[in-house]
Amino acid sequence: MIAQQVLVLFVLIGVGFLCGKKKILNDASSKGMTDIVLYVVTPCVMITAFQREFSIDLMGKIAVAVLCAALILTGSIFLSLLVLRDKDESRKKVLQFAAVFSNCGFMSLPLQKAILGDDGWFYGSIFVAVFNIFVWTYGLVSMSGDKKQLSIKKLAFNPGIFGVVVALILFVCKIKLPYIISQPVSYLSDLNTPLPMLIIGFYLSKADFKKAFTDFGIYAACAVRLIVIPVAAAVIMSLFNIDPTIVVAFIIASAAPTAATTTMFAAKYSRNVDLSVGVVASTTLISIITMPLVVAFSQIL
């Protein structure tokens, strides 16, 4: 089941890859698609996921999920700082960022919904919200090397955070969207599976795989990102008897390949862009093997 769903996503990625090679997709169109996903589809995903019955018990589970997500990301930061070192500061920053931040929005949410249903999608959305806070605080400072880059405005108006705030208000206030609004929102949220996969495929079509697979630093980042972090998270969460749905949803998020944000930040802050593309491409390809194995491991704990 897990392997089958991963393969479905990779078929979509393959379509994006071919579109990139055949010039059907280009930098401008992929950027436009990315903006649609970030600013339209992502908030709709959050709102749709939180359109459920409010209860104190569910609020408790949300609190547990937020804590677990924050601890996973904090642990990932310390692990990356400890393991991934390089004399070249630019390479080091890219590798550490790549190991910490997974593609938990684009790759994970479709899998979470397919494997766990709406509950998996719900908890996956919580992970994405916490992820966005870490990206726009620690991630921003780490990649830029400048604490002045921190901005409350950037954090508050991040589409992932904004979507969750709106979704939470609707959830806590027990507001159900009328059909004429909820249905378009639902249709837009459904785009979270095909569009991101096409975008990932396009970026893979531009990657230099020969160079990527001869870089030891990329192998080290792949091992930390795809195996060490999700396996450690699975074991620790199971020891604390965390709700199994939260465990599996978060392992799917933790086992996902490196976030495309790595390349965006590397380009913006003049880090090693080629390395960032290489690690995104490599982890994406290798994850077709590692994700099903790691998720299956979390399910039997």
RALINRA-V390105 format. One record per residue. RES is the residue in one letter. PHI is phi in radians with two decimals (none if undefined). PSI is psi in radians with two decimals (none if undefined). Layout:
res->RES phi->PHI psi->PSI
res->RES phi->PHI psi->PSI
This chain:
res->M phi->none psi->-0.88
res->I phi->-1.14 psi->-0.84
res->A phi->-1.06 psi->-0.68
res->Q phi->-1.10 psi->-0.76
res->Q phi->-1.16 psi->-0.67
res->V phi->-1.10 psi->-0.73
res->L phi->-1.12 psi->-0.64
res->V phi->-1.03 psi->-0.79
res->L phi->-1.09 psi->-0.68
res->F phi->-1.25 psi->-0.45
res->V phi->-1.12 psi->-0.77
res->L phi->-1.11 psi->-0.69
res->I phi->-1.09 psi->-0.68
res->G phi->-1.08 psi->-0.65
res->V phi->-1.10 psi->-0.78
res->G phi->-1.08 psi->-0.67
res->F phi->-1.06 psi->-0.84
res->L phi->-1.13 psi->-0.69
res->C phi->-1.09 psi->-0.62
res->G phi->-1.20 psi->-0.77
res->K phi->-1.15 psi->-0.63
res->K phi->-1.54 psi->0.09
res->K phi->1.15 psi->0.30
res->I phi->-1.22 psi->-0.65
res->L phi->-1.85 psi->2.48
res->N phi->-2.35 psi->-3.08
res->D phi->-1.02 psi->-0.73
res->A phi->-1.17 psi->-0.81
res->S phi->-1.20 psi->-0.65
res->S phi->-1.18 psi->-0.63
res->K phi->-1.14 psi->-0.72
res->G phi->-1.10 psi->-0.74
res->M phi->-1.12 psi->-0.69
res->T phi->-1.09 psi->-0.75
res->D phi->-1.10 psi->-0.68
res->I phi->-1.08 psi->-0.78
res->V phi->-1.12 psi->-0.80
res->L phi->-1.21 psi->-0.81
res->Y phi->-1.68 psi->-0.27
res->V phi->-2.08 psi->-0.98
res->V phi->-1.18 psi->-0.81
res->T phi->-1.03 psi->-0.86
res->P phi->-1.04 psi->-0.63
res->C phi->-1.15 psi->-0.64
res->V phi->-1.07 psi->-0.81
res->M phi->-1.07 psi->-0.82
res->I phi->-1.11 psi->-0.77
res->T phi->-1.09 psi->-0.74
res->A phi->-1.11 psi->-0.58
res->F phi->-1.61 psi->0.05
res->Q phi->-1.41 psi->1.32
res->R phi->-2.53 psi->2.97
res->E phi->-1.16 psi->2.29
res->F phi->-1.33 psi->2.45
res->S phi->-2.72 psi->2.67
res->I phi->-1.11 psi->-0.66
res->D phi->-1.07 psi->-0.74
res->L phi->-1.19 psi->-0.62
res->M phi->-1.08 psi->-0.66
res->G phi->-1.10 psi->-0.72
res->K phi->-1.17 psi->-0.62
res->I phi->-1.09 psi->-0.75
res->A phi->-1.07 psi->-0.76
res->V phi->-1.09 psi->-0.75
res->A phi->-1.10 psi->-0.75
res->V phi->-1.07 psi->-0.77
res->L phi->-1.10 psi->-0.79
res->C phi->-1.08 psi->-0.78
res->A phi->-1.08 psi->-0.76
res->A phi->-1.12 psi->-0.70
res->L phi->-1.21 psi->-0.67
res->I phi->-1.07 psi->-0.81
res->L phi->-1.21 psi->-0.66
res->T phi->-1.13 psi->-0.78
res->G phi->-1.08 psi->-0.67
res->S phi->-1.10 psi->-0.67
res->I phi->-1.10 psi->-0.86
res->F phi->-1.10 psi->-0.69
res->L phi->-1.14 psi->-0.76
res->S phi->-1.14 psi->-0.68
res->L phi->-1.16 psi->-0.59
res->L phi->-1.33 psi->-0.73
res->V phi->-1.64 psi->-0.72
res->L phi->-1.66 psi->1.77
res->R phi->-2.19 psi->2.63
res->D phi->-2.76 psi->2.48
res->K phi->-1.13 psi->-0.54
res->D phi->-1.43 psi->1.99
res->E phi->-1.04 psi->-0.67
res->S phi->-1.13 psi->-0.77
res->R phi->-1.12 psi->-0.76
res->K phi->-1.05 psi->-0.79
res->K phi->-1.10 psi->-0.73
res->V phi->-1.15 psi->-0.80
res->L phi->-1.12 psi->-0.72
res->Q phi->-1.17 psi->-0.74
res->F phi->-1.10 psi->-0.76
res->A phi->-1.10 psi->-0.60
res->A phi->-1.31 psi->-0.56
res->V phi->-1.37 psi->-0.78
res->F phi->-1.80 psi->1.99
res->S phi->-1.61 psi->2.93
res->N phi->-1.48 psi->1.02
res->C phi->-1.28 psi->-0.24
res->G phi->-1.62 psi->-1.01
res->F phi->-1.17 psi->-0.84
res->M phi->-1.52 psi->-0.66
res->S phi->-1.42 psi->-0.77
res->L phi->-0.99 psi->-0.77
res->P phi->-1.07 psi->-0.69
res->L phi->-1.19 psi->-0.74
res->Q phi->-1.06 psi->-0.71
res->K phi->-1.23 psi->-0.71
res->A phi->-1.16 psi->-0.67
res->I phi->-1.56 psi->-0.68
res->L phi->-1.96 psi->-0.09
res->G phi->1.37 psi->-2.77
res->D phi->-1.10 psi->-0.56
res->D phi->-1.13 psi->-0.73
res->G phi->-1.12 psi->-0.69
res->W phi->-1.11 psi->-0.70
res->F phi->-1.08 psi->-0.91
res->Y phi->-1.22 psi->-0.57
res->G phi->-1.09 psi->-0.64
res->S phi->-1.14 psi->-0.63
res->I phi->-1.13 psi->-0.75
res->F phi->-1.06 psi->-0.75
res->V phi->-1.07 psi->-0.68
res->A phi->-1.09 psi->-0.82
res->V phi->-1.14 psi->-0.72
res->F phi->-0.94 psi->-0.82
res->N phi->-1.10 psi->-0.64
res->I phi->-1.10 psi->-0.77
res->F phi->-1.19 psi->-0.70
res->V phi->-1.07 psi->-0.77
res->W phi->-1.55 psi->0.14
res->T phi->-2.12 psi->-1.45
res->Y phi->-1.03 psi->-0.85
res->G phi->-1.04 psi->-0.76
res->L phi->-1.11 psi->-0.81
res->V phi->-1.19 psi->-0.72
res->S phi->-1.07 psi->-0.85
res->M phi->-1.30 psi->-0.63
res->S phi->-1.47 psi->-0.50
res->G phi->1.29 psi->0.29
res->D phi->-2.40 psi->1.96
res->K phi->-1.13 psi->-0.37
res->K phi->-1.19 psi->-0.23
res->Q phi->-1.24 psi->-0.31
res->L phi->-1.08 psi->2.33
res->S phi->-2.53 psi->2.14
res->I phi->-1.09 psi->-0.61
res->K phi->-1.11 psi->-0.80
res->K phi->-1.07 psi->-0.70
res->L phi->-1.21 psi->-0.79
res->A phi->-1.16 psi->-0.63
res->F phi->-1.74 psi->0.19
res->N phi->-1.08 psi->2.29
res->P phi->-1.02 psi->-0.59
res->G phi->-1.16 psi->-0.75
res->I phi->-1.23 psi->-0.79
res->F phi->-1.02 psi->-0.76
res->G phi->-1.07 psi->-0.71
res->V phi->-1.19 psi->-0.71
res->V phi->-1.05 psi->-0.82
res->V phi->-1.09 psi->-0.78
res->A phi->-1.08 psi->-0.73
res->L phi->-1.15 psi->-0.70
res->I phi->-1.06 psi->-0.80
res->L phi->-1.11 psi->-0.69
res->F phi->-1.17 psi->-0.89
res->V phi->-1.17 psi->-0.64
res->C phi->-1.45 psi->0.03
res->K phi->0.99 psi->0.74
res->I phi->-1.69 psi->2.08
res->K phi->-1.71 psi->2.20
res->L phi->-1.18 psi->2.44
res->P phi->-1.15 psi->2.73
res->Y phi->-0.95 psi->-0.70
res->I phi->-1.13 psi->-0.35
res->I phi->-1.78 psi->-0.78
res->S phi->-1.10 psi->-0.61
res->Q phi->-1.21 psi->-0.82
res->P phi->-1.06 psi->-0.68
res->V phi->-1.08 psi->-0.73
res->S phi->-1.12 psi->-0.76
res->Y phi->-1.05 psi->-0.77
res->L phi->-1.16 psi->-0.67
res->S phi->-1.14 psi->-0.50
res->D phi->-1.14 psi->-0.36
res->L phi->-1.25 psi->-0.16
res->N phi->-1.17 psi->-0.25
res->T phi->-1.55 psi->-1.01
res->P phi->-1.25 psi->-0.76
res->L phi->-1.08 psi->-0.88
res->P phi->-1.05 psi->-0.63
res->M phi->-1.14 psi->-0.69
res->L phi->-1.11 psi->-0.69
res->I phi->-1.13 psi->-0.80
res->I phi->-1.05 psi->-0.77
res->G phi->-1.04 psi->-0.71
res->F phi->-1.06 psi->-0.81
res->Y phi->-1.16 psi->-0.59
res->L phi->-1.14 psi->-0.56
res->S phi->-1.15 psi->-0.30
res->K phi->-1.79 psi->-0.04
res->A phi->-1.40 psi->2.59
res->D phi->-1.70 psi->1.59
res->F phi->-1.19 psi->-0.59
res->K phi->-1.06 psi->-0.76
res->K phi->-1.20 psi->-0.70
res->A phi->-1.11 psi->-0.74
res->F phi->-1.48 psi->0.16
res->T phi->-2.04 psi->0.25
res->D phi->-1.89 psi->1.98
res->F phi->-1.08 psi->-0.62
res->G phi->-1.05 psi->-0.66
res->I phi->-1.16 psi->-0.71
res->Y phi->-1.06 psi->-0.73
res->A phi->-1.13 psi->-0.76
res->A phi->-1.13 psi->-0.68
res->C phi->-1.06 psi->-0.77
res->A phi->-1.10 psi->-0.77
res->V phi->-1.18 psi->-0.82
res->R phi->-1.16 psi->-0.77
res->L phi->-1.66 psi->-0.36
res->I phi->-2.15 psi->-1.03
res->V phi->-1.07 psi->-0.89
res->I phi->-1.10 psi->-0.92
res->P phi->-1.15 psi->-0.64
res->V phi->-1.16 psi->-0.78
res->A phi->-1.08 psi->-0.75
res->A phi->-1.10 psi->-0.71
res->A phi->-1.10 psi->-0.80
res->V phi->-1.12 psi->-0.83
res->I phi->-1.15 psi->-0.77
res->M phi->-1.13 psi->-0.65
res->S phi->-1.18 psi->-0.59
res->L phi->-1.14 psi->-0.51
res->F phi->-1.69 psi->0.22
res->N phi->0.94 psi->0.73
res->I phi->-1.20 psi->2.57
res->D phi->-0.81 psi->2.21
res->P phi->-0.96 psi->-0.60
res->T phi->-1.15 psi->-0.71
res->I phi->-1.12 psi->-0.75
res->V phi->-1.03 psi->-0.93
res->V phi->-1.14 psi->-0.74
res->A phi->-1.05 psi->-0.73
res->F phi->-1.34 psi->-0.49
res->I phi->-1.25 psi->-0.64
res->I phi->-1.05 psi->-0.76
res->A phi->-1.15 psi->-0.69
res->S phi->-1.33 psi->-0.46
res->A phi->-1.57 psi->-0.03
res->A phi->-1.22 psi->2.72
res->P phi->-1.16 psi->3.05
res->T phi->-1.06 psi->2.44
res->A phi->-1.17 psi->2.48
res->A phi->-1.11 psi->-0.32
res->T phi->-1.00 psi->-0.48
res->T phi->-0.99 psi->-0.82
res->T phi->-1.22 psi->-0.68
res->M phi->-1.07 psi->-0.80
res->F phi->-1.22 psi->-0.66
res->A phi->-1.08 psi->-0.73
res->A phi->-1.19 psi->-0.74
res->K phi->-1.15 psi->-0.67
res->Y phi->-1.90 psi->0.41
res->S phi->0.97 psi->0.77
res->R phi->-1.65 psi->-2.98
res->N phi->-1.34 psi->1.63
res->V phi->-1.16 psi->-0.75
res->D phi->-1.03 psi->-0.71
res->L phi->-1.12 psi->-0.71
res->S phi->-1.11 psi->-0.72
res->V phi->-1.13 psi->-0.70
res->G phi->-1.10 psi->-0.75
res->V phi->-1.28 psi->-0.61
res->V phi->-1.11 psi->-0.81
res->A phi->-1.12 psi->-0.79
res->S phi->-1.14 psi->-0.82
res->T phi->-1.15 psi->-0.58
res->T phi->-1.13 psi->-0.78
res->L phi->-1.19 psi->-0.79
res->I phi->-1.17 psi->-0.51
res->S phi->-1.12 psi->-0.32
res->I phi->-1.12 psi->-0.42
res->I phi->-1.67 psi->-0.78
res->T phi->-1.31 psi->-0.66
res->M phi->-1.03 psi->-0.88
res->P phi->-1.05 psi->-0.67
res->L phi->-1.18 psi->-0.80
res->V phi->-1.18 psi->-0.73
res->V phi->-1.15 psi->-0.71
res->A phi->-1.08 psi->-0.67
res->F phi->-1.08 psi->-0.74
res->S phi->-1.17 psi->-0.52
res->Q phi->-1.31 psi->-0.41
res->I phi->-1.68 psi->-0.07
res->L phi->-1.20 psi->none
